[in-house]
Amino acid sequence: MQEAAQKNYGVQISVFSNFAPVNSQAIGSSMVFGGWAVESALPLSWTPEGWVGEVRLPPGAYEFKAGHFMNIQHLARKQPP
C-alpha cells in the first residue's frame, strides 16, 4: 500500500480551442503548474485537437486553470513613462 502512495501518475491536460494563439499555459497550486506564478506555469503545446500538456503527479488534489495568461506586472514595466 505504501508503494502505491509514492507512485506518480501521468495526467494529460487538454484545452479545446479552434484557434492557436501565441501561447497557452496551465497554472495552479502545485509547483508543476508554477505555484500560481504565470512566469513558471506549465506550457501547453498546440495540436489539431487544441492545447495539450502532460505532467506526472503524485496522488492528491490539485487546483489549476488552463488558458492564455499574461503577467500584468511585466506589461506595466513596458509602458512609456
N, C-alpha and C positions, 0 to 999 in steps of 0.2 A: 504493500500500500504506500509506503514512504517513497518508493521508487517512482510510482506514478505521479506523486505530488511534485517531484522535481523535474518532470518532463515538460519541455516546451512544445507548443503546438503551432503549426503553420496556420496563419489567418490571412485570407485574401480580402482586401477592401476594394469594392467596386463603386464608382460614381458614374452613373449613366448620364451622358450628355451628347447632344447632337452637334456640338462644335468643339474645336480644340483650341482653347485659349493658350496663352503663353505658358502657364504652369498651373498645377493643381497640387494640393498637399492634404495630408491628414494630420491634424493637430489634436493633442489630447493630454490626458492625465499621466500617462506613462512616459518615461524618458524616450522610449522607442518612437513616440509621437511628438517629441520635443518638449514635454512637460509644459505645455501651453505657450511655448515661445515660438513665434512664427519662424524666426530665423533657424530654428532647429527642427522644424516639422518634417515629417516623413514625406519625401517627394513621391508623387504618383506618376505613372507613365501612361502616355496616350496609346490606346489600341482602337481598332474599329468598333469595339463594343463600349468604349468610354474610357475613363481613367481607372487604372488599377495599381495596387501596391500590395506587397506581401511582407509580412513580419512574422517573427517567431516570438511567442509569448508564453509565459508560464500560466497555469490555470489561475483564474481570478476575474475580477470585474474591472473593466476599463471604460472610461468615457472618452469619446473622440468625436470630432466633426471633420468632415472631408469637404473640400471645396476650393475656392480660389481666394487666398488670403493675401493681405498686404501688411507690411509693417508700417503703420501710420507715422511713427516717430522717424523712420528712415525718410519718408516722403517730406515730412515737415523740415528736416535739415536741408533739403534740396531747394526749398522755395527761396526766391530772391528776398533780400532784406527790405 
